[in-house]
Amino acid sequence: MAISFWSPSITFSSAILLRLLLLFYGLFQDAYSPIKYTDIDYLVFTDASRYVSRGLSPYQRETYRYTPLLAWLLLPTAWRGTGWFSFGKVVFSLADIIAGWLMVLVLRSPSGGSMSVERSLKFASIWLLNPMVATISTRGSSEGLLGVMVVALLWAVTHRHITLAGVLLGLAVHFKIYPFIYATSIFWSLESPSPHRPSSATSPSLSTQIKTFLNRPRLTLTLSSLLTFTALNGLMYTLYGHPFLQQTYLHHLTRIDHRHNFSPYNTLLYLSSSPSSSTHSANSYLWSKAVRFESWAFVPQLGLSAVLIPLALGKRNLAGCMLAQTWAFVALNKVVTSQVGVFLPLQIPL
């Protein structure tokens, strides 16, 4: 009997082997080539972990703009021995594999179409066997960790584990703020079944409509996600103060990054990055500061991804709605890099 490639053991073994080959190739390229395989962001992560290992703040590392949880997770990279430097890359690669396994669970569930094992593995391989995804993780980008959280969030919602879904949503938003766009679509999807009413029945009262709208799953999701997000942020603020808020969240409101950027706003950001002319009057300078482009670029992005798309698709197909939200968010983001593009093959199979 012929052995199909689309079996869990072969598909996942191939995905692991792909990442192992890239990890060892990365070690070779880093050692012998002037063009390094390791992503510059990974050096930022590991430097921040080194500061934490000395009892200092990770934000003493310039350009570290992430949650301290990431620096804590990568603490082994600060241990003695050159082998530990790649610890984070291994973690990110394992996160890729776990995300792929969760995809299979979602696709095989009734809400995911009750696919066969073979068919679900074919779809999950868009992520698992994608060379771009594997390269980004093995170079040291942390998007695989967020990928696990997002797919686990979808799995928890579709299986009606609402408290777990709220915790995952709060954790994901704390880890990287962008997943908050999914809150509206998930909230909207948790609609109570409409009871059958005879045509002659009067319309429900306002209080009944409010109770129906704010049903138990929606309240559970809201409270559990807010508590998780607030607890994590409160802890980090207590430990690291204002630098945590500034670098993790506030920085992105006024961020200007016109390099290695595929955003449609790239040229406008480049022009905004130039210093104001000294010949400008004080009033014109203050006005330019008040209406700086980079502070308002997120308005159409969030209006589409966090409001309009969830209202249109949230009750029809949650996975499809989340994909459309991600597409809109990425397409209209101020900074679009290959790392951001990873979130599309993450959700296309679903």
N, C-alpha and C positions, 0 to 999 in steps of 0.2 A: 504494500500500500504506500503510495507516494505521500511524503510529508509536506504539508503546506507551509509556505513561509509565514502565512498569517496565523500563526499559533502564538499564544502569549510568551512561551519560552523563547522562541526564535526572534520574535519582534523585539522583545525587551532586551534580550542578549545582544542583538544587533545595535540597539540604541546605546547600551552601556559600552560596547566595544568601540563605537564611533567616538564617544566622548573620551575613552581611555587613549585612543590613538591621537586625538587632538591634544590631550593633556601632555603626553610624552613628546609630541611634535613641538608643542609650545616651549617645553623645557629646552629642547635642542635649539630652537630659533632664538630664544632669549640668551642662550649661552654663546652662540656663534654668529649672530646677525646683528648689525647696528640698528635694524628695524625690529623692535621688540614685539613679541606676540602678546604679552600681557597688557591688558587695558590700563590706561593711566588711572582710571577710577579705582582699580584694584589696589594700586599703590597708595591712593588716598585712604581707602578702607583700612589697609594694614598699618599705615602710619597712625591712624586714629586709634586702632587697637593697641598699638605700642604705647601711646599716651595713656590709655585706660589702664594698661598693665602696670604703669608706674603711679597709679592713683591720681592721674590728672584728667582733665576734660578732653573728650575727643575733638572738641571744637577748637582746641589749640592747633590742630592741623588745618591750615588754610584750605579753603574750598571743600571742607567736609560739611555737606549739607544734607545729612541723613539722620535718621533716628539713632540714638545711642545703642539701641538694641542690635544694630548691625555690627557696630564696633565690639560689643560684648560677645556676639556670636563668633566673631573671628579672632577672639583672644588667643587661641592656639597658634596663630601665625606669629605671635610675639615670643613664642617659646624658642629655646635654643635648638639649633639644628636646621639646616637648609630645607629639609623635607617638609617642615611645618609651614613653609611659606605658601605652599599650594593647597593648604587645608581648605581655604575658602572656595577655591575653584572646584574642589571635590564636592563640597556642600552644595554649591550652585548647580552642579551637574546632577547630583542626586535629586535635587528639587525638580529638575526637568523630568526625570524618570517618574517621580511621584505624581507630578501633574499629569503625565500621560496615563498613568494607572487610574487616576481619578476620572479622566476623560472617558476611559472605557466603562467605568462604573456608571457614569451619567448616561452614556449612549445606550447602554444595555438596560437601563431602567425604563419603566413605562412612559415616564415623562420625556425621555430621550429618544423614544421611538422603538424601544424593545428590540434593538438590533442584535443580530447574531454576533458571536465572538469574532468571527472572521471579518465581518463588515465593520464592527466597531474598531478593530485594530487597524484597518485600512484608514479610517478617518483619523484615529489618534496618531498615526504615523506621519500625518502632515506636521505634527509637532515633534514627535519622538525621533524621526529620521530626517528632520530638516537640518541641513548642514549649517544654515545661518544661525538657527537656534543653538545648536551644539557649539558652534564657534564662539558665539557671544558669551555663553556660560563658562566655557573653558578658558576664555581670555580673562574672566574675573568680573563679569557684570552680574549684578544681583537680581536681575529681572526674573530669574527662575523662581526665587523665593516668593515674589509677589504673584507669579503665575500659579503656584500651589494654593495660595490663599484665595485667589479669584475662582479657580475651578472648585475648590473645596466649598466656597461660599455657594456656588450654583448647586453643587451636590446637596448641601444641607437644606437649601430652600426647596428643591424639588422633592426631597424626601421628608419635608415638613419638620425638620429639626430646627425650629425657629430660633430658639435660644442660642444654639451653636452658631447659626447663621449670623445672629447679631454680634456675637463675640468675634467671629471671623471678620465681619465687616468693620468693626471698631479697630481690630488689630491691623487690617489691611490699610485703612485710612491713616492710622498712626504711622505705619511703616512707609507709606508713600501716598500722598494726599489724593491722588487721582481717583482711586476706587470709590470715592464718595458719590460719584455720578451714578453708581449702581443702586444707591439707596432708594432713589425715587422709583426706579423701575421695579425693584423688589417689593417695596411698599405697595405700589399700585397693583402688582400681581397677586397680592394676598387678599383678594376680595372674597367676602363671604358669599356662598351660593345664594342666589336670589330665590326666596320662597315663592311657591306658586300661589298666586292670588286670583280669585275670580274677577272677571271684568267689571262686575258691579261694585267691588270693594273700593272703599275710599283710599286716597293716597296716604301713605304713612306720615306720621307727625314729624316735626323737625327733630325732636329728641330721638325718635326711632332712627331717622336717617343718620344722625350723628353717631349713634351707637353702632349702626351697621357699618359706617365708614371706619370708625375707630374700633375695629374688632380686636379680639384677643391676639391673633397672630401679628397684626400691625403694631399693637402696643408693645408686645413682647420684643419684636425686632427693634423698635425704636429705643426702648429702655435698655436692652442688653447691649446694643451697639454704642449708645451714648455713655453708658457706665464704663464699658471697656475703654473707649477712646479717652474719656475724662480721666480715668484712673491711670492709664499709661502716660498721658501728657502731664498729669499732676505729679507723678513720680519723677519724670524726667526734668520737669521745671524745678522741682525741689532739689534735685541733684546738680543741675547745670545752669539754672537761672535763665536770664534773658537770651544768652547765646543760643540756647536750644530753640526757642521760639523764632528768633531771627533767622537762623541758618536752615531750620527744618521747614518752616512755613512762610514767614513774611518775605524772605528773600525772593520767592518765586513770583510775588506780585509785581516787582520792579526789575526782574531779571532781564538782562540784555546779553544775548549770546548769539552773535551773528557768524560764528565760525562753525565749520562742520555741521551746518544747519540746513535742512531741507524744507523748512517752513515757508508757507506763502508770504509770511511777514518778514522774511530774511532781509530784503533790501531796506524795508522801513526800519527794522531794528539796527541795521548798519548805519543808517543816517541818524537815528536817535542816539547812537553811541558817541557821536562826535561832540566835543565840548561846545558849550554855548559861546557864541562870539562875544568878545569883550565890548563890542560896540552896541550890543543890545541894551535897551533901557531897562531899568529895574522892574518896571511894570510888565514889560514883555517877557522878561526872564521868569518872573513869578507865575505869569500866565502859562508859559511853556511847561513849568514844573507841575502846575495844577492839572494840565491836560496831557501829560506825557503818554505817548502811545502805548508803551509796554504795560502801563497800569490798567488799560482798558481793553487790551486785546482779548482778554479772556471772556468778555461779555457775550459776543456771538458764539463762542465755543461752548460756554456753559449753557446758554439759552437753548442751543440745539441738543447737546448731549445729555444734559441733566433735566431738561423740562419737556421740550417738544417731542423728542423721540420716546421717552418713557410714557407720556400720555397717549401717544399714538399706538405703541406696540407692546407696552408692559403687560397688558391683560391677554394678549394673543399668543405670544411666544417669548418667554423670558430669555432664553439663550440667544435667540435671534435679535431681541431688543438690546441685549448687552453687547453683542457684536456691533450693531449699528451705532450704539453709543461710543464704543471704543474707536470705531472708524471715524466718527465725527470729531471726537476729542483729539485724536492723533492728527487728522488732516488740518485742523484749525489751531493746533498748539503753537505757541511761540517758538518752541525749540523742538525740532523733529530730527532725531538721529536714528541710526539703525537699531539701537537698543529699544527705543520706543516702538519701533515697528514689530518687535517680537510679540507684542500683545495681539496682533492680528492673527498669526498662525495659531496662537493659543486658543482663540475662540472660533475660528472658521470651522473646525471639525464639529463643534457643538451645535 
